[in-house]
Structure formats: structure tokens, C-alpha cells
């Protein structure tokens, strides 16, 4: 297991070695979260690389990644633990058949750890010291306020209470990364327990560096033009602006089509890779994409 970085620069280098190009503010807050042992709350638009941070951190630190994918209706039994009811019923039937029906003894037996099914959060808390995982709680905004309240004990004290067994406390706290796409506001009580960072769309220079890293086969001129095009798209009123993930997908798709530069035909044919809503696609296919492309090409020529 790789030791934790000792500085902001080491944090940025650690991420860079795992092909994640972090800006200085992100490297700073991530370093502080690791140094202080605090959960990191990442907020931002979909597709800007929030989930990837947790994946890359686990890879760079050589730690297991435990991912809790949030969704509407997520409850404790899916996130923390549940009892193996089928196995418990079999145990009860066997005890009855053998005549061993002492109530207290039976209760103690069927609610023992061998019937406990550990879900992601409990797995993270019970990890072996020295191999503590990165716990990713992804898209928390998809859950409800009751689930947020359930997380407070975990984020504050690195422990949970199981009524039948008592309190389970982590010997060594996991690294916790929480992400949200801000489809709803998260309660302040949860945010106070975390360090906060807004993950924004990257500037053109950094996005171009990301594309070169993640889509190395893309032609240099093509990469510069498509990044410029995507940057322009984010400044207009779309239902959903493309994220960095879509930029990378688009670069790889155009490379597969042997494109060496952007042209209106390639844009029209591949907009479904970049945009995910038909209204946005139709808007660009009416001629706006050509205007944007012409502007991008003029700016690149002027920049040399």
C-alpha cells in the first residue's frame, strides 16, 4: 500500500501518475482531506470527473475501492447490512427439529455475525488496518434526507450501531469521498462533517491536456478543435452541457472515424456521442454548429 502524500505537490503528482490531471485547488483539498482524516464532499455537474477522483485515488494509493452507488429509495439494508433471513429460518427449523428451542440461546445464535450480510459501508468500517479502502458514496443527491441522517454517525465517528450486535467502530477510518450532481441540496449537517470542493469544468488548456492523455491517438489539430468546440458549447444555453467524459468519448469516436480535423459532417454525424438530449442535438444541426466551428478555427489560427 502506497503511503499518503506529504504535500500538495505530492498529491498532484500522485494523481498525475494515475492519469488524473488535477488543478491546484483540488490537489489542496484532497491533500487536506487525507491529512486530516476528513470525508471529502465533491459537488459539480455530471461528467466533470468527481467519481473518477475516488477511483484514481484508490489506484494510486493501492487501496481497495468500495463503491456505494446511491439511488432513490436506498436504505440501511442495502448500504450497511442486512440479515440472511433464509439461513436464519433454516437454523430455527433445525433447532426446533432437534428440540433445542431455548429462546435466548436461539436469538443469540441467529443474530450472530455468521448470519450478517455486510454491505459497502460496513465492509469499509471493518477493513483490516493498513488496507483501509477508499469508500465512494456516489451521487448522494439521488437519496432522501433520511439516508443523509443515517450517514451522520458514520462521517462523524467512523462507526455504526447495529441493534442486535452493538456498535462497530473502524480501527482505521476509510478514506471517504462523497459526490453529488446537485440535483437537490444536501443538508448542512452532513456538509459540516466534510471538506467541500466544487469540481468545475476545466479550462481549455487543462481539458486539452486531459484529451491528449486519455485519447492519445487523436490528431493534435483535431484535439485542439474539438476542445475549443466543447468549450464554446458550455457557454450557450443547452439542456445539458457536455462534460469532460463526453469530450474524451468524442475524441475517441472521431479518431475511430479517421478524422484529422473537425468538419460540419463529422459534427452532425457524431453529436449523439457529445450530447444526450435531442433538443440540444437538433439545435446544433440547424446550423449553429457550423458557426461555432468557424469561430473556433478562426481563434486557433489567430493563436498560431
N, C-alpha and C positions, 0 to 999 in steps of 0.2 A: 504494500500500500504506500503510495506517494505521500510524503509529509505535506502539511498545509503550507501555502506560500507565506513568506515572511514579510512581504511588502506589496504595495500596489503594482509595482512594475513586474514582480514575480507572478502576480495573479494574472496580469495581462499576457505575459509570456506563456504561462500555463495554458490559458485558453487558446492562444495563437497556435501552440503546438498541436492542439486538438482541432485546428481549423475553424476556430471561432474568433472573429476579429471584433474585439470589444473596444468601445471608446473609454476614455479615462474615467468619466463618472460611473459607468457600470463596473469597471475594474475596481474602483474605490469602494463602492457599496458592497460588492461581493467579498472583497478582502475584509472589510469590517464585519460582515455577517459571519465569516469563518473565524475571525479572530475573537469576536465577542460571543460566539455561540448562539447567535440570534437567528430566527427564521427570516428569510428574505421574501418580501412581498413584491412581485413583479406585475405591473399593470401596463396595458397598452393594447393597440389594435391587434387583431388576429394576423398571424403571419409575419411578425417582426422578430421572431426568434426567442421568445420567452421560454417555451418548453425546451428548446434546443440548449439553452444555458444549463439546465439541470442535467441533460444527457451528456453534454460535453464535460461538465464538472465531474460527473461520476467516472467518465472515461479517463479524464486527466489525472484524477486522484486515485484511480484504480480501486474504486469502491462499487458495491452493488447499487443499482438504481431500482428503487421501489416506487412504482407509479400508481397513484390513486386518481383515476380519471373520473371527474365529477360529472353528475348528470342530475336532472330533475327527479326528485324522489329518493336520492341517495340517503341511506340510513346507516345506523351504527352496525347492523349485522353485515352490511356489505363493506364498510370501511374499517371496522375494528375487529370484530369477532362474531361468531355465532356457534351454537352448539350443534353437534352432529345428532340430530333428533332420531334419525333412523337407527343409528348404532345404540343410542340410549334406550330406545324401545326394545331392541333385541336383548340388551343387558337386563332390562326389567323382566322380560318374559323368561329369560334363563334363570334369573333369581327366583321368580315365582315357581318355576317348574322344579327347582331344587329345594323349595321350601325355605329359602333364605330371604325372608321378607322384612327384616328389621328396618324400620323406616329411616332412621337416622343414618345407619350404615349405608343403606341403598342410596340415599340422597347424596351422601358424601362421595360415593363411588361414581355415580352417573354425572355429577358435576365436577369431575376431576379433569386435569389437563389433557388426559388422553382422549377426551371427547370434545376438546376445544378446537375449533377451526379458526386459525389465525388469518386475519385479513391484513391488507397492506400496513395500516398504522401500527397494529400490534407486532407485526413482523419487524418493523423498523425499531420499535422500542425495545424489543427483546434481542436485538442483534448482538453478536459477540463483540466485546470491546476490542478495538484495533481493526475491526472490519465493519464499523458502523456505516450504514448506507446513506445515500442521498435520497431523501423522501420527497417526491414530487407530488404535490396536491394540485392537479391541473384543472384549470377553468372553474375555480371555486364559485364564480358568479352564476353557474348553472344550478347550484343547490339552493336551499332555502335558509332562512335565518336560524332555524332550529339546528341545522347542521353546523353553522358557524359557531353557535353557542357551545356545541359539543366539543369543538376544537380548542376552546379557550384553555382548558386544563392541560391539554397536550402541549400547546405552544408556550404556556407559562412555566410549567413544572416538569415537562417531559415525562408525564405519567398519565395513566388512565385508571379508572376504577371499574373493576368487573364485580358486580354484586355478589356472585357466588364464590369468587376466589379472593377478592380484595384488591389492593392497589398494585399495579405493575408500573415500576419506575425504571427508566432507562439507566443502565450503569454508565453509559457514554451516550450523550444525546446525538441523534442523527442530524445530518445537515438537511434542513427543511427549506424547500423552495415552493412558494405558492404563486400560482399565476391566475390572472383574471383578464378577460377581454372587455370588462367594464360594461357588460350588458345591463348590470344593475350595480348600485352602490353596496360596498361591503361595510359592515358596521365598524365604527371607530374602535370598539373594544378589541376586535381582532387585529386591526391595523396597528394599534399601540404596542402589541406584543412582537411586532416585526420591524425590520428595517425596510424602507419603502424605496422603490425606484420605478420611474416611468420609462418604459422601453419605447422609444420613438422610432419612426422610420429613419434610416441612416441618410446622411448627406451623400451627394452624388459620388464624391471621391471614395468614401468608405464602401458604398454599395458596389462600385466598380471593382474595388479590391476583393469584395466578397464573391462577386461573379467570377472573377479570374481564379479564385481559389476553389470554388465549388463547381464551376463549369470550365475546366481548363482547356477543353477542346474548342471553345468558342473563339472565332476570329476576333482579333483586337478591335477592329473597326466596328464589327457587329456588337461586341460587348459595350463599347462606348455609346453607340447609338441607342441600343435598347435600354440602357440605364438612363440615358437622357430622356428617352420617351416615357419611361415609367415615372421618373421624377416629375415630368410635366403632367402626367395623368393624375398624380396625387394632389395637384393644385387646382383641379377642376372639380365640379360638383358631381361626383359619382355616387351610386348607392353603396358600393364597397370598393375602396381603392385597393390596388394590388399590394400585397406585402412582399417582403424580401423572398419568401419561399416561392411566390409566383414569378418573381424576376428570375430566379435560378432555374425554375422549371421552363420558363420561356426561352432562356439562353440555351438550355439543353435541347429543347424541341426544335429551335431554329437550326442548331448545329446538326441535328439528325436530318434536317431537310437540306443540308449542304449550303445554307445561306452564309454569305460572307459580308452582307450589309443588309440593313433594313430597307424594305420597299413596301409600297401600299398593298401589293398582292400577298406578301408574306404576313403582313399585319392582319389583313382581313381573314386569311385562312387559319390563323392560329390565335385569334382573340380569346377563344374558349380556354386556352391554357392560362392566359393572363387574367381574365375577368370571369366572374362566376354568376353574373346576373344578366339576363337577356336585355333588359332596358339599357344597361351600360354598353353592351356589345352593339346594339342597334344604333345607339348614339354615335359611336365611333365609326360605324360602317356607312354613315350618311355623308362622310367627307371630312369629319373633324380630325380623324387620324392622320390624313394627309397633311393638314395644316400643322399639326403638332410635329410630324416628322420633318417637314420642311424647315420649321423653326429650329429643331434640334440639329439638323445638318448645317444650317447657317451658323449656329453658335459654335459647333465643333470646328468648322472651317476658320472662323474668326479666332478661335483659341489656338489654332495651329495644330 
